[in-house]
Amino acid sequence: MQRLEALKAWLATQFPGQDIAVEFAAADADFRRYFRAIFPDGSSRIVMDAPPEQMNTDPYVAVREVLAPAANVPAIELRDREQGFMLLQDLGKVTFLAALQHDERPMVHQHLLLEAIDTLVEIQKISQPGVLPDYDHALLLREVSLFPEWFAAKELGKPFTYAQRQRWDAALQVLLPRIEAQAKVYVHRDFIVRNLMLTPDRPGVLDFQDAVYGPISYDLVSLLRDAFIGWDEEFVLDLVVRYWEKARAAGLPVPEQIDDFYRDFEWMGVQRHLKVAGIFARLYHRDGKDKYRSEIPRFIKYLKKTTRRYSELAPLYQLIVELVGLDADDNDDSIQSVFSATKLSSDQ
């Protein structure tokens, strides 16, 4: 409540004499909260509350300037760096996630996701090295290490044995070099339908402050292997192919063959799924936030499906099965026939 009162006092000093209504808008997994400030004329702004002792808003400001030429990111109208308040353009109340859940027709889902893919391509087209932090080996490794530390040891109560640790290390020596070999572009790092807003022109893009320069497939994985909504394999594969076609047409450095790109997409997904399972477990066990805990099984399912499909990742698949067991659909390899059919149609 102290932060909210301080936020209202800050608004009052910026807009003296105006009766501004303040209502809760959203909260992030970290310490940031967002409020909607409604002005007497009916207009509204979003106020970011980022406690300065816990959050640094400088990356948000810097990344916004980088992405603004290519994406619909909120304008910054006012900022108090010391107090951790920022007044932002209001991009509305409807996220892509809400729109997708409201209308479950496949054609609507495809249309909205293709809009998101168009925005992603535009962001990637302006990429340059040396502008954003590198998504390097150390960061990739630090992220996947959340899986044994927080998911295996804390969520499951199963710290790795010596043999499991050896198998884990060997798996990472196969997985990470393939990911690091991908062409690099700007990576939003949380390009999910909860962070995209339904606006009249093009999708609004939020929560971009952790953007880096890294693997070209990462944001597409975030979009199509989401935490809060899932699609069948055939639908996802169709959109991967459509992204790949758009990326090639835009001159982006994707592989010449779709099967090579799809493999990159899947292996990148393994890294991200391991990370997210660890993050969601950490949010619960360390931070007391259970909002995301129920979504962990979705990522374990993603992991098992992908690691089972590639012989090089078989040790990782076996390790995951040791930890969580088998499900009824763990022998479903339908993606192979789906992928072959989609590749054939795209070649004709």
FIGU-156892 format. One line per 3 residues: number of its first residue (from 1); for each residue z, x, y of N, C-alpha, C. Coordinates in steps of 0.2 Angstrom, whole numbers, plus 5000, padded with zeros to 4 digits. Layout:
NUM) Z:X:Y:Z:X:Y:Z:X:Y | ...
// end
This chain:
1) 5000:5004:4994:5000:5000:5000:5000:5004:5006 | 5003:5010:5006:5003:5014:5012:4996:5017:5014 | 4992:5018:5009:4985:5020:5010:4981:5014:5013
4) 4982:5009:5011:4979:5003:5013:4981:5001:5021 | 4987:5002:5022:4989:5001:5029:4987:5006:5034 | 4986:5012:5031:4984:5018:5035:4976:5017:5036
7) 4973:5014:5031:4966:5012:5032:4965:5007:5037 | 4969:5002:5037:4968:4996:5042:4969:4999:5049 | 4974:5003:5050:4976:5006:5056:4971:5010:5059
10) 4967:5014:5054:4962:5018:5056:4956:5014:5059 | 4954:5009:5055:4949:5004:5058:4951:5001:5064 | 4957:4999:5065:4959:4996:5072:4958:5001:5078
13) 4959:5008:5076:4958:5013:5082:4951:5014:5083 | 4947:5013:5078:4940:5014:5079:4936:5008:5082 | 4939:5002:5081:4936:4996:5083:4941:4992:5087
16) 4944:4994:5092:4950:4991:5096:4948:4984:5098 | 4953:4979:5097:4952:4972:5099:4948:4968:5094 | 4945:4971:5088:4941:4967:5084:4946:4965:5078
19) 4945:4959:5076:4949:4956:5070:4945:4957:5064 | 4947:4963:5060:4943:4965:5054:4946:4963:5048 | 4943:4959:5044:4946:4958:5037:4944:4963:5032
22) 4949:4965:5028:4948:4970:5023:4950:4968:5016 | 4945:4968:5012:4946:4966:5005:4944:4972:5000 | 4947:4972:4994:4946:4977:4989:4939:4976:4987
25) 4935:4982:4986:4928:4981:4983:4927:4984:4977 | 4930:4990:4976:4929:4994:4969:4934:5000:4969 | 4934:5003:4963:4938:5009:4962:4935:5013:4957
28) 4935:5020:4958:4932:5025:4954:4937:5027:4948 | 4934:5031:4943:4939:5034:4938:4943:5039:4941 | 4941:5042:4947:4946:5047:4950:4951:5043:4955
31) 4952:5046:4961:4957:5043:4965:4954:5039:4971 | 4947:5039:4971:4944:5035:4977:4944:5027:4975 | 4945:5024:4981:4945:5017:4981:4940:5015:4987
34) 4937:5009:4986:4933:5006:4991:4935:4999:4993 | 4934:4998:5000:4936:4992:5003:4930:4989:5007 | 4930:4983:5007:4924:4980:5011:4928:4977:5018
37) 4925:4980:5023:4928:4978:5030:4923:4973:5033 | 4925:4967:5034:4921:4961:5037:4923:4960:5044 | 4918:4961:5048:4918:4961:5056:4918:4954:5058
40) 4920:4953:5064:4920:4946:5067:4913:4943:5067 | 4907:4947:5068:4901:4944:5068:4898:4943:5061 | 4902:4944:5056:4900:4943:5049:4897:4949:5046
43) 4895:4954:5049:4893:4960:5046:4899:4963:5042 | 4897:4968:5038:4902:4971:5034:4900:4979:5033 | 4905:4983:5032:4904:4990:5030:4909:4991:5024
46) 4908:4996:5021:4912:4999:5015:4916:5005:5018 | 4923:5004:5016:4927:5010:5018:4929:5013:5012 | 4928:5020:5012:4930:5024:5006:4937:5027:5008
49) 4941:5026:5003:4948:5029:5004:4949:5034:4999 | 4949:5040:5001:4949:5046:4996:4955:5051:4999 | 4961:5050:4996:4967:5053:4998:4965:5061:4998
52) 4966:5064:5004:4964:5071:5005:4967:5076:5001 | 4974:5074:4999:4977:5079:4994:4975:5079:4987 | 4970:5074:4985:4968:5073:4979:4960:5074:4979
55) 4957:5072:4984:4949:5072:4984:4947:5075:4990 | 4941:5079:4989:4938:5082:4995:4931:5078:4996 | 4930:5076:5002:4924:5072:5003:4918:5076:5005
58) 4919:5082:5006:4914:5086:5009:4908:5086:5004 | 4909:5086:4997:4903:5086:4993:4899:5079:4994 | 4902:5074:4995:4899:5067:4996:4894:5068:5002
61) 4897:5071:5007:4893:5071:5013:4887:5076:5012 | 4888:5081:5009:4883:5086:5008:4877:5083:5003 | 4879:5080:4998:4874:5078:4993:4871:5072:4996
64) 4874:5068:5000:4870:5062:5003:4865:5065:5007 | 4866:5070:5011:4860:5073:5015:4855:5076:5011 | 4856:5078:5005:4851:5081:5000:4847:5075:4998
67) 4850:5070:4996:4847:5064:4992:4843:5059:4997 | 4846:5059:5003:4843:5054:5008:4836:5053:5008 | 4832:5059:5008:4825:5058:5009:4821:5055:5003
70) 4825:5054:4997:4822:5052:4991:4825:5045:4989 | 4831:5044:4991:4834:5038:4988:4838:5034:4993 | 4839:5028:4991:4843:5023:4996:4850:5024:4995
73) 4853:5029:4998:4860:5031:4998:4863:5028:5005 | 4870:5026:5004:4873:5023:5010:4873:5028:5016 | 4872:5025:5022:4873:5029:5028:4880:5030:5030
76) 4882:5035:5032:4889:5037:5034:4889:5035:5042 | 4893:5030:5044:4894:5028:5051:4900:5032:5054 | 4905:5032:5050:4911:5036:5053:4915:5040:5048
79) 4918:5045:5050:4922:5049:5045:4928:5052:5048 | 4934:5051:5044:4940:5055:5046:4941:5059:5040 | 4939:5066:5041:4940:5070:5036:4948:5072:5034
82) 4952:5072:5039:4959:5073:5038:4962:5068:5034 | 4961:5062:5036:4964:5056:5033:4961:5054:5026 | 4954:5056:5025:4951:5054:5019:4948:5047:5020
85) 4946:5045:5026:4942:5039:5026:4935:5040:5028 | 4931:5035:5026:4924:5035:5028:4921:5028:5028 | 4918:5027:5034:4915:5020:5035:4907:5021:5033
88) 4905:5017:5028:4899:5017:5025:4895:5011:5026 | 4888:5012:5025:4884:5006:5025:4885:5002:5019 | 4885:4995:5019:4887:4991:5014:4880:4989:5010
91) 4879:4991:5004:4873:4990:5000:4874:4983:4996 | 4879:4979:4998:4879:4973:4994:4884:4973:4989 | 4885:4967:4985:4890:4966:4980:4887:4966:4973
94) 4881:4966:4972:4878:4965:4965:4876:4972:4962 | 4879:4975:4958:4877:4981:4954:4871:4979:4949 | 4868:4984:4947:4863:4983:4942:4866:4980:4935
97) 4872:4983:4934:4876:4981:4928:4877:4973:4928 | 4879:4971:4934:4881:4963:4935:4874:4959:4934 | 4869:4962:4937:4862:4958:4937:4860:4958:4929
100) 4861:4964:4926:4858:4964:4919:4863:4959:4914 | 4869:4959:4916:4873:4955:4912:4872:4947:4913 | 4870:4946:4920:4869:4939:4922:4863:4936:4919
103) 4857:4940:4918:4851:4938:4915:4849:4943:4910 | 4850:4940:4903:4849:4945:4898:4842:4945:4895 | 4837:4942:4899:4830:4942:4896:4827:4949:4896
106) 4824:4952:4891:4822:4958:4890:4817:4960:4896 | 4813:4956:4898:4808:4957:4904:4812:4959:4910 | 4818:4956:4911:4822:4957:4917:4825:4964:4917
109) 4828:4965:4911:4831:4972:4910:4826:4978:4911 | 4820:4976:4908:4814:4982:4908:4813:4983:4916 | 4812:4977:4919:4810:4978:4926:4815:4982:4930
112) 4821:4980:4930:4827:4983:4934:4827:4991:4931 | 4827:4992:4925:4827:4999:4923:4821:5003:4925 | 4815:5000:4925:4810:5004:4928:4810:5005:4935
115) 4814:5001:4939:4815:5002:4946:4820:5008:4947 | 4825:5008:4942:4829:5014:4942:4826:5020:4941 | 4821:5020:4936:4817:5026:4934:4813:5028:4939
118) 4810:5024:4943:4806:5026:4949:4810:5030:4954 | 4816:5027:4955:4821:5031:4960:4823:5038:4957 | 4824:5038:4951:4826:5044:4948:4820:5049:4948
121) 4814:5047:4947:4808:5052:4948:4808:5054:4955 | 4809:5050:4960:4808:5052:4967:4814:5057:4969 | 4820:5056:4966:4825:5061:4967:4823:5068:4964
124) 4820:5068:4958:4819:5074:4954:4813:5077:4958 | 4808:5074:4961:4803:5077:4965:4805:5081:4970 | 4810:5080:4973:4812:5084:4979:4817:5090:4977
127) 4818:5091:4971:4822:5096:4968:4820:5103:4970 | 4826:5107:4972:4825:5114:4974:4831:5118:4971 | 4830:5124:4968:4835:5128:4966:4839:5130:4972
130) 4846:5132:4971:4850:5135:4976:4852:5130:4981 | 4851:5123:4980:4854:5118:4985:4860:5115:4982 | 4860:5113:4976:4866:5110:4973:4869:5115:4968
133) 4875:5114:4966:4878:5119:4961:4874:5119:4954 | 4874:5124:4951:4870:5124:4945:4874:5121:4939 | 4871:5117:4935:4874:5114:4929:4873:5120:4923
136) 4877:5125:4924:4877:5131:4920:4880:5130:4913 | 4880:5136:4909:4883:5136:4903:4891:5134:4903 | 4894:5137:4908:4901:5137:4909:4903:5129:4910
139) 4899:5126:4914:4901:5119:4915:4899:5114:4909 | 4893:5116:4906:4892:5112:4900:4897:5113:4894 | 4899:5119:4894:4904:5120:4889:4911:5117:4890
142) 4913:5118:4897:4919:5115:4899:4919:5107:4898 | 4913:5104:4899:4913:5097:4898:4914:5095:4890 | 4910:5098:4886:4910:5096:4879:4917:5098:4876
145) 4921:5103:4879:4927:5104:4876:4932:5099:4877 | 4931:5094:4881:4935:5088:4882:4936:5084:4876 | 4931:5085:4871:4930:5081:4865:4936:5083:4860
148) 4936:5089:4859:4942:5091:4854:4949:5091:4857 | 4949:5092:4864:4955:5092:4867:4958:5085:4868 | 4954:5081:4870:4957:5074:4872:4955:5069:4867
151) 4949:5069:4864:4947:5063:4860:4950:5065:4853 | 4949:5071:4850:4951:5072:4843:4959:5073:4843 | 4961:5077:4848:4969:5079:4847:4973:5073:4850
154) 4971:5070:4856:4975:5065:4859:4974:5058:4857 | 4967:5056:4857:4966:5049:4855:4967:5048:4848 | 4964:5053:4843:4965:5052:4836:4971:5055:4833
157) 4974:5060:4837:4980:5063:4834:4977:5068:4828 | 4971:5071:4829:4968:5075:4824:4966:5082:4827 | 4970:5086:4829:4968:5092:4832:4963:5096:4826
160) 4958:5099:4829:4954:5103:4824:4958:5108:4820 | 4956:5108:4813:4958:5113:4809:4954:5119:4811 | 4956:5125:4808:4953:5131:4809:4945:5130:4806
163) 4944:5127:4801:4937:5126:4798:4933:5122:4803 | 4937:5117:4805:4933:5112:4810:4931:5116:4816 | 4936:5120:4819:4934:5124:4825:4929:5128:4824
166) 4928:5131:4818:4923:5136:4817:4916:5132:4816 | 4916:5126:4813:4910:5122:4813:4908:5119:4820 | 4913:5118:4824:4912:5115:4831:4909:5121:4835
169) 4911:5127:4835:4908:5132:4838:4901:5134:4836 | 4900:5134:4830:4893:5135:4827:4888:5129:4830 | 4891:5123:4830:4887:5118:4832:4885:5119:4840
172) 4889:5121:4844:4888:5122:4851:4883:5127:4852 | 4883:5132:4847:4879:5138:4848:4871:5136:4847 | 4871:5130:4843:4864:5127:4842:4862:5122:4848
175) 4867:5118:4850:4866:5113:4854:4865:5115:4861 | 4869:5119:4864:4869:5121:4871:4863:5125:4873 | 4861:5130:4869:4855:5134:4871:4848:5129:4872
178) 4848:5124:4868:4842:5119:4868:4842:5116:4875 | 4848:5114:4877:4849:5110:4883:4848:5114:4889 | 4851:5121:4889:4850:5125:4894:4842:5127:4895
181) 4838:5126:4890:4831:5128:4890:4827:5123:4894 | 4830:5117:4895:4826:5112:4898:4825:5114:4906 | 4819:5111:4908:4818:5112:4915:4823:5109:4919
184) 4824:5111:4925:4830:5109:4930:4827:5106:4936 | 4831:5100:4937:4830:5096:4943:4837:5094:4946 | 4837:5090:4951:4843:5087:4954:4846:5082:4949
187) 4852:5083:4947:4855:5078:4942:4861:5075:4946 | 4860:5068:4946:4865:5064:4949:4872:5065:4946 | 4871:5065:4939:4877:5066:4934:4881:5060:4932
190) 4879:5054:4936:4882:5048:4934:4877:5042:4936 | 4871:5043:4934:4866:5038:4935:4866:5033:4931 | 4871:5028:4931:4872:5023:4927:4871:5016:4931
193) 4871:5011:4927:4869:5004:4931:4875:5002:4935 | 4881:5004:4934:4887:5003:4938:4886:5006:4945 | 4882:5011:4945:4882:5015:4951:4875:5014:4955
196) 4871:5009:4953:4865:5006:4956:4866:4999:4959 | 4864:4998:4965:4865:4992:4968:4858:4988:4969 | 4859:4982:4968:4853:4977:4969:4852:4976:4976
199) 4847:4979:4979:4845:4978:4986:4838:4976:4987 | 4836:4973:4992:4830:4970:4993:4824:4975:4992 | 4825:4981:4994:4819:4986:4994:4819:4990:4987
202) 4824:4994:4987:4824:4998:4981:4831:4999:4979 | 4833:5002:4973:4840:5002:4971:4844:5006:4976 | 4850:5004:4977:4855:5008:4981:4858:5012:4976
205) 4859:5019:4978:4862:5024:4973:4869:5026:4976 | 4874:5025:4972:4881:5027:4974:4884:5032:4969 | 4890:5035:4971:4894:5039:4967:4890:5046:4965
208) 4887:5049:4970:4883:5054:4969:4886:5061:4970 | 4892:5061:4972:4895:5067:4975:4896:5073:4970 | 4895:5072:4964:4895:5077:4959:4889:5080:4957
211) 4884:5078:4960:4877:5080:4959:4876:5088:4958 | 4872:5090:4953:4871:5097:4952:4863:5098:4951 | 4862:5104:4949:4855:5106:4948:4855:5108:4940
214) 4851:5104:4936:4852:5105:4929:4847:5101:4925 | 4848:5100:4918:4843:5098:4914:4839:5091:4916 | 4833:5091:4915:4829:5086:4918:4830:5079:4914
217) 4833:5079:4908:4834:5073:4904:4840:5070:4905 | 4845:5073:4909:4852:5071:4909:4853:5064:4912 | 4850:5063:4918:4851:5057:4921:4847:5051:4917
220) 4842:5052:4914:4839:5047:4910:4844:5045:4904 | 4847:5050:4901:4852:5048:4896:4857:5044:4899 | 4860:5046:4905:4865:5042:4908:4863:5035:4909
223) 4857:5034:4911:4854:5027:4912:4854:5023:4906 | 4851:5026:4901:4849:5022:4895:4854:5022:4889 | 4859:5027:4889:4864:5027:4884:4871:5026:4888
226) 4871:5020:4891:4876:5018:4895:4883:5016:4892 | 4888:5017:4896:4895:5015:4893:4896:5008:4893 | 4893:5004:4897:4896:4997:4897:4890:4992:4895
229) 4884:4994:4893:4879:4990:4891:4875:4994:4887 | 4872:4991:4881:4868:4994:4876:4862:4991:4875 | 4857:4994:4873:4850:4991:4871:4848:4994:4864
232) 4844:4991:4861:4842:4993:4854:4837:4999:4855 | 4836:5003:4849:4833:5009:4849:4825:5008:4852 | 4822:5003:4850:4815:5002:4852:4814:5001:4859
235) 4819:4997:4862:4819:4996:4869:4820:5003:4873 | 4825:5007:4871:4826:5013:4874:4821:5018:4874 | 4818:5018:4868:4812:5023:4867:4806:5021:4871
238) 4805:5015:4872:4799:5012:4876:4800:5015:4883 | 4807:5014:4886:4808:5016:4893:4808:5024:4893 | 4810:5028:4888:4809:5035:4888:4802:5037:4889
241) 4798:5034:4885:4791:5035:4885:4788:5033:4892 | 4790:5028:4895:4788:5026:4902:4790:5031:4907 | 4796:5033:4907:4799:5038:4911:4794:5045:4910
244) 4793:5047:4904:4789:5053:4903:4783:5052:4906 | 4779:5047:4906:4773:5046:4909:4773:5046:4916 | 4778:5043:4919:4779:5043:4926:4780:5050:4929
247) 4785:5054:4925:4786:5061:4927:4780:5065:4927 | 4776:5065:4921:4770:5069:4921:4765:5067:4927 | 4765:5061:4928:4760:5059:4934:4763:5062:4940
250) 4769:5062:4941:4772:5065:4947:4773:5073:4947 | 4770:5076:4942:4770:5083:4942:4777:5086:4940 | 4782:5082:4937:4788:5085:4935:4787:5089:4929
253) 4792:5094:4928:4791:5099:4922:4794:5096:4916 | 4791:5090:4913:4793:5088:4907:4788:5091:4902 | 4791:5091:4895:4786:5094:4890:4780:5090:4889
256) 4774:5093:4887:4768:5090:4887:4768:5085:4881 | 4772:5085:4876:4772:5081:4870:4778:5076:4871 | 4777:5070:4870:4783:5065:4870:4788:5066:4865
259) 4786:5069:4859:4791:5070:4854:4796:5076:4856 | 4793:5081:4860:4797:5086:4862:4802:5084:4867 | 4800:5079:4872:4804:5077:4877:4810:5072:4874
262) 4808:5068:4869:4813:5064:4866:4818:5068:4863 | 4816:5073:4859:4821:5077:4856:4826:5080:4862 | 4823:5082:4867:4827:5085:4873:4832:5079:4875
265) 4829:5073:4876:4833:5067:4878:4839:5066:4873 | 4838:5067:4867:4843:5065:4862:4848:5071:4862 | 4846:5077:4862:4851:5083:4862:4855:5083:4868
268) 4852:5081:4874:4856:5081:4880:4861:5075:4879 | 4859:5070:4876:4864:5064:4875:4870:5066:4871 | 4869:5071:4866:4875:5073:4862:4880:5076:4866
271) 4877:5081:4871:4882:5084:4875:4886:5079:4880 | 4882:5074:4883:4885:5069:4887:4890:5065:4883 | 4888:5063:4877:4892:5058:4874:4899:5061:4872
274) 4899:5068:4870:4905:5071:4868:4909:5072:4874 | 4906:5073:4880:4910:5074:4886:4913:5067:4888 | 4909:5062:4888:4912:5055:4890:4917:5053:4885
277) 4917:5054:4879:4922:5052:4874:4928:5056:4876 | 4928:5062:4878:4934:5066:4880:4936:5063:4887 | 4932:5062:4892:4934:5060:4898:4938:5053:4898
280) 4935:5048:4894:4938:5042:4893:4945:5042:4890 | 4946:5047:4885:4952:5048:4882:4957:5051:4886 | 4955:5056:4890:4959:5059:4895:4961:5054:4901
283) 4957:5049:4903:4959:5045:4908:4965:5040:4905 | 4965:5039:4899:4970:5035:4896:4977:5039:4895 | 4976:5044:4891:4982:5048:4889:4985:5052:4895
286) 4981:5055:4900:4984:5059:4905:4985:5055:4911 | 4980:5050:4913:4981:5047:4919:4983:5039:4919 | 4984:5037:4913:4986:5030:4912:4981:5025:4913
289) 4975:5026:4913:4970:5021:4915:4966:5019:4908 | 4967:5013:4906:4964:5011:4900:4958:5007:4901 | 4955:5007:4907:4949:5003:4908:4943:5005:4904
292) 4943:5012:4903:4937:5014:4899:4938:5016:4892 | 4944:5015:4890:4946:5017:4883:4942:5013:4877 | 4941:5007:4879:4938:5002:4874:4930:5004:4873
295) 4928:5008:4878:4920:5010:4877:4919:5016:4873 | 4925:5020:4871:4924:5026:4867:4920:5025:4861 | 4921:5019:4857:4917:5018:4851:4910:5018:4852
298) 4907:5016:4858:4900:5015:4859:4897:5022:4859 | 4901:5027:4862:4898:5034:4862:4899:5038:4855 | 4904:5036:4852:4904:5039:4845:4898:5036:4841
301) 4897:5030:4842:4891:5027:4838:4884:5031:4840 | 4884:5032:4847:4878:5036:4849:4878:5043:4846 | 4884:5046:4846:4884:5053:4843:4882:5053:4836
304) 4885:5048:4832:4883:5048:4825:4876:5047:4823 | 4873:5042:4827:4866:5041:4826:4861:5047:4827 | 4863:5051:4833:4859:5056:4835:4860:5062:4830
307) 4866:5064:4829:4867:5070:4825:4865:5069:4818 | 4865:5063:4816:4862:5062:4809:4855:5063:4808 | 4851:5062:4814:4844:5062:4814:4841:5069:4814
310) 4845:5074:4815:4842:5081:4816:4846:5086:4811 | 4843:5089:4807:4846:5094:4802:4850:5099:4805 | 4848:5101:4811:4852:5107:4815:4859:5104:4817
313) 4859:5098:4818:4865:5095:4820:4870:5092:4815 | 4868:5093:4809:4871:5090:4803:4878:5092:4803 | 4880:5098:4804:4887:5100:4804:4891:5096:4809
316) 4888:5095:4815:4892:5091:4820:4893:5084:4817 | 4888:5081:4814:4888:5074:4811:4894:5074:4806 | 4894:5079:4802:4899:5079:4797:4906:5080:4800
319) 4907:5083:4805:4913:5084:4809:4915:5077:4812 | 4911:5074:4815:4912:5068:4818:4915:5063:4812 | 4911:5062:4807:4913:5058:4801:4920:5060:4799
322) 4921:5066:4798:4928:5068:4796:4933:5065:4801 | 4932:5065:4807:4937:5062:4812:4937:5055:4812 | 4932:5051:4812:4932:5044:4813:4929:5040:4807
325) 4927:5043:4802:4924:5039:4796:4917:5036:4797 | 4915:5033:4792:4908:5030:4792:4909:5023:4794 | 4903:5020:4797:4903:5013:4798:4897:5010:4794
328) 4897:5003:4794:4892:5000:4789:4885:5002:4791 | 4883:5003:4797:4877:5005:4799:4875:5012:4800 | 4879:5016:4797:4878:5024:4798:4872:5026:4794
331) 4870:5022:4789:4864:5024:4786:4857:5021:4789 | 4858:5018:4794:4852:5015:4798:4848:5020:4801 | 4842:5022:4798:4838:5027:4801:4831:5024:4804
334) 4832:5018:4806:4826:5014:4809:4823:5018:4815 | 4826:5022:4818:4823:5025:4824:4817:5029:4822 | 4817:5032:4816:4811:5036:4814:4805:5032:4814
337) 4805:5026:4811:4799:5022:4811:4797:5019:4818 | 4802:5018:4822:4801:5015:4828:4798:5020:4833 | 4800:5027:4832:4798:5032:4836:4790:5033:4834
340) 4789:5033:4828:4782:5035:4825:4777:5030:4828 | 4780:5023:4827:4775:5018:4830:4774:5018:4837 | 4779:5020:4841:4778:5020:4848:4774:5026:4850
343) 4775:5032:4847:4771:5038:4848:4763:5036:4847 | 4762:5033:4841:4755:5031:4839:4752:5027:4844 | 4756:5022:4847:4753:5017:4852:4751:5021:4858
346) 4756:5026:4860:4755:5029:4866:4749:5034:4866 | 4747:5036:4860:4742:5041:4859:4735:5038:4859 | 4735:5031:4858:4729:5028:4857:4726:5026:4864
// end
